[in-house]
Amino acid sequence: MNSLPISQWQDTLDRMEMSLTAATHALDRREERYERAVAPSAGEGEPPPALDRLDARLRDWESRLRAADELTASVDRELAERAAVVAHWHARFAEWEELLQRREVES
């Protein structure tokens, strides 16, 4: 009867344990960094300066996005107006072409 590959299983379990330990340590480090990032500064109950800078940048980007949205809307309106004018003239030229063809046939 064949023996079980216990040494291979043990090696695999050891590698799994090392991977889980490394992942746990990485998660702990991330949690510590997150807590430092959102913790009140010097116990004053105020957000850290980094969050204030992020809020300011967010407000700046919001205003930029609003301006871009307004510009996009105006461009869309202008393109729609131009498309309507082109469609109008296309219909006129088609009518003129039809009139010219009728005159050629009648002549």
N, C-alpha and C positions, 0 to 999 in steps of 0.2 A: 504494500500500500504506500502511496506517495505521501510525503510529509507536507504539511501546510506551509505556505511561504510566510511564516510568522515574522521573520526578520524584515522582509519587504513591507509587510503591513506596519510593523513598528516604525520603520523609516518614514513611511507615508504619514503615519499619525504624528510623528515628530515634526515633519515639515508643515503639516496642517496646524499644529499647535504654535509653531514659530510664526506662521502667517497670521493666525488669529491674534497672537500677542502683538505683532507689529501693527495690525489694523486697530487694535484697541488703543495702543499708544498714540497712533496718528489721530484717532478720534478724540482722545483726551487733549492732545495739543490743540486741535481745532476748537474744541469747546472752550479751552482757556483763552485762546485768541478772541473768540467771539464774545466771551464774558468781559474781557478787557475793552473790546470795542464799544460795547453798549453800556458799560457800567458808568454810573454817575462819576463825574470828575471830582476828586478830593472830598467826597462825601457831601457836596453842596446840593445834590439833587439835580444838577444841570447835566445835560448831555455833553459828552466829550466834544472838544473842538472839531474833531474829524467829522462828526455827524452834522455839525453846523455847516461846515464847508460842503458836505454832500447835499444838504438841504438847499443851500444857496445855488449850487450847480444845477440841482434838479429844477428849481424855479427858473433859472436862466434857460435851461433846455425846454421847459414848458412854454416859455414865451417865444422861443425860436420855433418850436413846433407849431404854435398857434399862427405865427406869421407865415410859416411855410404852408399851412393849411389854407389860410386866406389867399395867398398867392396862387396856390393850386386851383382854388375855386374860381378865382378871377380868370385864370388861363382857360379853365374848362368852359366858363361862360363865353369868353372870346372865341374859342374854337367852335363852340356850338353856333354862335352867331355867324361866323364865317362859313360854316358848313351849310347853314340855312341859305345864305346869300349864293353860294355856289350852286346849291340845288335849284334855287329860283332861276338863276341864269342858265343853268343846264336845261331846265324845262323850256325857257324862252327860246334858246337856240334850237331845241328839238322842234318847237312849233314853227320857227322860221324855216328850218330845213324842210319840214313837211309842206309849208306853203310854196317854197321854191320848187319842190318836186312836182307839186300839182300844176304850177304854172308851166313847167317844162312839158308835162304830159298834155296840157291843154293847147300848147303852142304847136 
